[in-house]
């Protein structure tokens, strides 16, 4: 079944700020248009509209100037948007897709680290897995692999269909089931990964981090990339926080307190944290 909504709702701090400012400008225009409306200081009105334009234009501008996505990635994105996630019942939604900008960042990180073995924890419909597979194929050819963990059989099957239509799709090895079980099985088999992308259930982030560091799944010189570490601004804005917001705030603090790693938080989409092991 196809979806009736193809425009993603705002789920990043910048997108939420842009939507809020757009609403402020709309109400400002309505107030100024009323005959009995209270006139706003023109300088203040101009500043509000400028702030709205700054927020609304940032994501489209950065995406437009980043290297375009491949036809296979674009087709995967369109397929994801066309799905009826509202009727799924599993809490899935198209906004879980990593998307063009983050996909290009992941490809760049694969190239920068010369990663040959990549692990993804939380695949969804496979956009980020395919983006990294395209880069891995260029870096390592037939020796490159992306191992992707996904718990939902439906989205794993959808992703596999998209992978089969891509020249890089055969670089992806999908494991369906609880990610923590897969991580322990990989560790027992002696697997080591040059780059790990974590984008799974937020309540499980601390356990995934410990599994990666305690078992050695993350190679000594490996890079861990963690998604959604700004979680719509909830960790710092105060007020009522969602379960995901609380989980991310707790994870961020655990990561900051771990002497085994160094990290930097990047304000890309909903927050991307880059983590590396320290020399010690």
C-alpha positions as CSV (number, residue, x, y, z in Angstrom):
1,X,0.0,0.0,0.0
2,X,1.3,3.5,-0.8
3,X,1.3,6.4,1.5
4,X,-0.6,9.6,1.1
5,X,2.2,11.6,2.8
6,X,5.5,11.9,1.0
7,X,6.9,15.1,2.7
8,X,8.7,14.2,5.9
9,X,7.7,16.0,9.1
10,X,10.4,18.1,10.8
11,X,12.5,15.9,13.1
12,X,15.8,17.7,13.4
13,X,16.6,20.8,15.6
14,X,17.0,23.0,12.5
15,X,13.9,21.8,10.8
16,X,11.9,22.2,14.0
17,X,13.2,25.7,14.5
18,X,12.4,26.5,10.9
19,X,8.8,25.2,11.3
20,X,8.4,27.2,14.5
21,X,9.7,30.4,12.9
22,X,7.5,29.9,9.9
23,X,4.5,29.7,12.2
24,X,5.6,33.0,13.9
25,X,5.9,34.7,10.5
26,X,2.5,33.5,9.5
27,X,0.9,34.8,12.6
28,X,2.8,38.1,12.2
29,X,1.5,38.5,8.7
30,X,-2.1,37.8,9.8
31,X,-1.8,40.3,12.7
32,X,-0.4,43.0,10.4
33,X,-3.2,42.4,7.8
34,X,-6.0,43.0,10.3
35,X,-7.5,46.5,10.3
36,X,-7.3,46.7,14.0
37,X,-4.0,44.8,14.3
38,X,-1.2,46.2,16.4
39,X,1.7,47.4,14.3
40,X,5.0,45.7,15.1
41,X,8.3,47.5,15.0
42,X,9.4,47.1,11.4
43,X,12.9,46.4,12.4
44,X,11.8,43.6,14.7
45,X,9.5,42.2,12.0
46,X,12.4,42.2,9.5
47,X,14.7,40.4,12.0
48,X,12.1,37.7,12.6
49,X,11.7,37.1,8.9
50,X,15.4,37.0,8.5
51,X,15.8,34.4,11.2
52,X,13.0,32.3,9.6
53,X,14.8,32.4,6.2
54,X,18.2,31.4,7.8
55,X,16.6,28.4,9.5
56,X,14.5,27.3,6.6
57,X,17.2,27.6,4.0
58,X,20.1,25.8,5.8
59,X,19.2,22.1,5.1
60,X,18.2,22.6,1.5
61,X,21.3,24.6,0.8
62,X,23.7,22.1,2.3
63,X,22.0,19.2,0.5
64,X,22.0,21.1,-2.8
65,X,25.8,21.7,-2.7
66,X,26.7,18.2,-1.5
67,X,27.5,15.5,-4.2
68,X,24.2,14.2,-5.6
69,X,23.0,10.8,-4.5
70,X,23.2,7.9,-6.9
71,X,20.2,6.7,-8.9
72,X,20.0,3.6,-6.6
73,X,19.9,5.7,-3.5
74,X,17.3,8.1,-4.9
75,X,15.1,5.1,-5.9
76,X,15.4,3.7,-2.4
77,X,14.4,7.0,-0.9
78,X,11.4,7.3,-3.1
79,X,10.4,3.7,-2.4
80,X,10.6,4.4,1.4
81,X,8.5,7.6,1.0
82,X,5.8,5.7,-0.9
83,X,5.3,3.1,1.8
84,X,2.3,3.2,4.1
85,X,4.1,3.4,7.4
86,X,1.1,4.7,9.3
87,X,-0.6,1.3,8.8
88,X,2.4,-0.7,9.8
89,X,1.8,-0.8,13.5
90,X,5.5,-1.2,14.3
91,X,6.2,2.5,15.0
92,X,8.2,2.9,11.8
93,X,8.1,6.1,9.7
94,X,9.8,7.5,6.6
95,X,11.6,10.0,8.8
96,X,13.9,7.1,10.0
97,X,15.6,7.3,6.6
98,X,19.2,8.7,6.9
99,X,18.8,10.7,3.7
100,X,21.0,12.4,1.2
101,X,23.2,14.7,3.3
102,X,23.9,12.1,6.0
103,X,24.4,9.4,3.4
104,X,27.0,11.5,1.7
105,X,28.7,12.2,5.0
106,X,28.9,8.4,5.7
107,X,30.4,7.8,2.2
108,X,33.0,10.5,2.8
109,X,33.9,8.9,6.2
110,X,34.3,5.5,4.5
111,X,36.7,7.0,2.0
112,X,38.5,9.0,4.7
113,X,39.1,6.0,6.9
114,X,39.7,3.6,4.0
115,X,37.2,1.3,5.7
116,X,37.0,-2.2,4.3
117,X,34.7,-3.7,6.9
118,X,31.6,-1.7,8.0
119,X,29.0,-2.5,10.6
120,X,25.6,-0.8,10.7
121,X,23.4,-1.2,13.8
122,X,19.8,-0.3,12.7
123,X,19.4,-0.5,9.0
124,X,15.7,0.5,8.4
125,X,15.1,0.5,4.6
126,X,18.8,0.5,3.8
127,X,19.7,4.0,2.7
128,X,22.8,4.4,4.8
129,X,23.8,0.8,4.3
130,X,23.7,1.3,0.5
131,X,25.5,4.6,0.7
132,X,28.3,3.0,2.7
133,X,28.4,0.0,0.4
134,X,28.9,2.3,-2.6
135,X,31.9,3.8,-0.9
136,X,33.2,0.4,0.4
137,X,33.1,-1.0,-3.1
138,X,35.2,1.9,-4.4
139,X,37.7,1.5,-1.5
140,X,38.0,-2.2,-1.2
141,X,36.3,-3.8,-4.2
142,X,35.2,-7.4,-3.7
143,X,36.9,-7.5,-0.3
144,X,34.7,-4.7,1.1
145,X,31.6,-5.6,3.1
146,X,28.8,-3.8,5.0
147,X,27.2,-6.0,7.7
148,X,23.8,-4.5,8.5
149,X,21.6,-5.4,11.6
150,X,17.8,-4.9,11.3
151,X,15.1,-6.4,13.6
152,X,12.1,-5.8,11.4
153,X,11.7,-8.5,8.7
154,X,9.4,-6.3,6.5
155,X,11.9,-3.4,6.2
156,X,14.8,-5.8,5.7
157,X,12.9,-7.4,2.8
158,X,12.2,-4.0,1.3
159,X,15.8,-3.0,1.7
160,X,17.0,-6.2,0.1
161,X,14.9,-5.6,-3.0
162,X,16.5,-2.1,-3.3
163,X,20.0,-3.6,-2.9
164,X,19.4,-6.1,-5.7
165,X,18.8,-3.2,-8.1
166,X,22.2,-1.6,-7.2
167,X,25.7,-2.5,-8.4
168,X,26.9,-2.2,-4.8
169,X,24.1,-4.1,-3.3
170,X,26.0,-7.4,-3.1
171,X,28.5,-5.8,-0.7
172,X,25.7,-5.8,2.0
173,X,25.2,-8.7,4.4
174,X,21.9,-8.3,6.3
175,X,21.3,-9.9,9.7
176,X,17.7,-9.9,10.8
177,X,17.1,-10.2,14.5
178,X,18.0,-8.4,17.8
179,X,21.1,-6.4,17.1
180,X,22.7,-7.2,20.5
181,X,22.5,-10.9,19.7
182,X,24.1,-10.3,16.3
183,X,26.9,-8.2,17.8
184,X,27.8,-10.9,20.3
185,X,27.8,-13.5,17.6
186,X,30.0,-11.4,15.4
187,X,32.4,-10.8,18.3
188,X,32.5,-14.5,19.1
189,X,33.5,-15.1,15.4
190,X,36.4,-12.6,15.8
191,X,34.9,-9.9,13.6
192,X,36.5,-6.4,13.6
193,X,35.1,-3.4,11.9
194,X,36.8,-0.2,10.6
195,X,33.7,1.8,10.8
196,X,30.5,1.3,12.7
197,X,27.3,3.3,12.2
198,X,24.8,3.2,15.1
199,X,21.2,4.2,14.3
200,X,19.0,1.7,16.2
201,X,16.6,1.9,19.2
202,X,17.8,4.8,21.3
203,X,17.2,2.9,24.6
204,X,19.8,0.3,23.5
205,X,22.6,2.8,22.6
206,X,24.5,2.4,25.9
207,X,24.4,-1.4,25.5
208,X,25.5,-1.2,21.9
209,X,28.4,1.1,22.8
210,X,29.6,-1.3,25.5
211,X,29.3,-4.3,23.2
212,X,31.4,-2.5,20.6
213,X,34.2,-1.4,23.0
214,X,34.2,-4.3,25.4
215,X,34.4,-7.0,22.7
216,X,36.7,-5.3,20.3
217,X,34.2,-5.2,17.5
218,X,35.3,-1.6,16.8
219,X,38.8,-1.9,15.5
220,X,41.6,-0.2,17.4
221,X,41.8,2.6,14.8
222,X,38.1,2.3,13.9
223,X,35.5,5.0,13.8
224,X,32.1,4.9,15.5
225,X,29.4,7.1,14.0
226,X,26.3,7.6,16.1
227,X,23.1,9.1,14.8
228,X,20.4,11.2,16.5
229,X,22.6,12.4,19.3
230,X,20.8,15.8,19.3
231,X,17.3,14.2,19.3
232,X,15.3,17.1,18.2
233,X,16.9,19.4,20.8
234,X,15.4,17.6,23.7
235,X,18.7,17.0,25.6
236,X,19.2,20.7,26.2
237,X,15.9,22.5,25.8
238,X,14.4,21.3,29.0
239,X,10.7,20.7,29.6
240,X,9.0,17.4,28.9
241,X,11.3,14.9,27.2
242,X,10.4,11.8,25.3
243,X,11.7,8.4,26.2
244,X,14.1,8.7,23.2
245,X,15.2,12.1,24.4
246,X,16.0,10.8,27.8
247,X,17.8,7.8,26.4
248,X,20.0,10.0,24.1
249,X,20.8,12.4,27.0
250,X,21.9,9.5,29.1
251,X,23.9,8.0,26.3
252,X,25.7,11.3,25.5
253,X,26.8,11.5,29.1
254,X,28.0,7.9,29.3
255,X,30.0,8.5,26.1
256,X,31.4,11.8,27.5
257,X,32.5,10.0,30.7
258,X,34.1,7.0,29.0
259,X,38.0,7.4,29.1
260,X,38.4,4.9,26.3
261,X,37.1,7.3,23.7
262,X,37.2,10.8,22.3
263,X,34.2,12.2,20.5
264,X,32.9,15.2,18.6
265,X,29.2,16.1,18.2
266,X,28.3,17.5,14.8
267,X,25.1,19.4,14.2
268,X,24.3,17.4,11.0
269,X,20.5,16.7,10.7
270,X,19.5,15.3,14.2
271,X,23.1,15.2,15.4
272,X,26.0,12.9,14.4
273,X,28.7,12.0,16.9
274,X,32.1,10.7,15.7
275,X,33.9,8.5,18.2
276,X,37.4,7.1,18.2
277,X,39.3,5.0,20.7
278,X,42.0,6.9,22.7
279,X,45.6,5.7,22.7
280,X,45.1,4.3,26.2
